[in-house]
């Protein structure tokens, strides 16, 4: 699930000559590519966590089904056991006993009919118990399997998280070794060009979209942190999830999962609140705010910011979540 990441030793980064434009550009490009790959891995990890939440829901559902099946089995067991004993083990219900104790032919027919009815009902109840028992056993097996799969996912995610943190530390060391102009180049490569001022008075097409836009814009200046979902730090999908959560709309913390929600919208029809998705497979999301601008948690080297929609490459499609 984790994308392969190889951090190239940057040529002469730590002691680069500021006048060496070729090496400086190459170093900045290598770090920008590493940063993008880190976001890909982070969003894959976010997606894995979304899947884990779904597995936990499946575990809860399977365990409830197992409990319901066992309760049904328990409710049937006592009455059927008693009925079975009465119908098949004597106490005035055997056919021989009916024959010997009947006072008349009419009485014999009546008792035999009653015995047959009891026996038929008992057979039906015994079949129901058998089916309930099978259902309880199958449901418990399903619950156990779901729990095992969820635990496997937890272990895998923990390992990925450890690996990701190590790669982030490696990346940060490389980024810190760049000069200020190189760092600015890295930010432009993955974050787009920021606008001079945060716009005010953005009008969205629906109440939910309005709350989401206002909430996202209120986070401008907050730190970018891989895997963060607020309230003071965000990654890309964490910001959009947080913004729409304020509007009462639940989104998963994953750009890939978010890219499958809502309805598709053409670039020519974009409205404030629409989500913009980047790269293939999807690994970045931003929110359109109108006037050719977007707000997003763009890159580790920049806080949440408003940028020009057209200044960032890799756009693939847009989705309307509300409105």
HELIX and SHEET records of a PDB file:
HELIX    1   1 UNK A   21  UNK A   88  1                                  68    
HELIX    2   2 UNK A   95  UNK A  101  1                                   7    
HELIX    3   3 UNK A  105  UNK A  176  1                                  72    
HELIX    4   4 UNK A  180  UNK A  191  1                                  12    
HELIX    5   5 UNK A  207  UNK A  218  1                                  12    
HELIX    6   6 UNK A  236  UNK A  246  1                                  11    
HELIX    7   7 UNK A  255  UNK A  258  1                                   4    
HELIX    8   8 UNK A  267  UNK A  269  5                                   3    
HELIX    9   9 UNK A  309  UNK A  311  5                                   3    
SHEET    1   A 2 UNK A 223  UNK A 224  0                                        
SHEET    2   A 2 UNK A 233  UNK A 234  1                                        
SHEET    1   B 6 UNK A 263  UNK A 265  0                                        
SHEET    2   B 6 UNK A 315  UNK A 320 -1                                        
SHEET    3   B 6 UNK A 275  UNK A 278 -1                                        
SHEET    4   B 6 UNK A 284  UNK A 290 -1                                        
SHEET    5   B 6 UNK A 293  UNK A 296 -1                                        
SHEET    6   B 6 UNK A 305  UNK A 308 -1                                        
END                                                                             
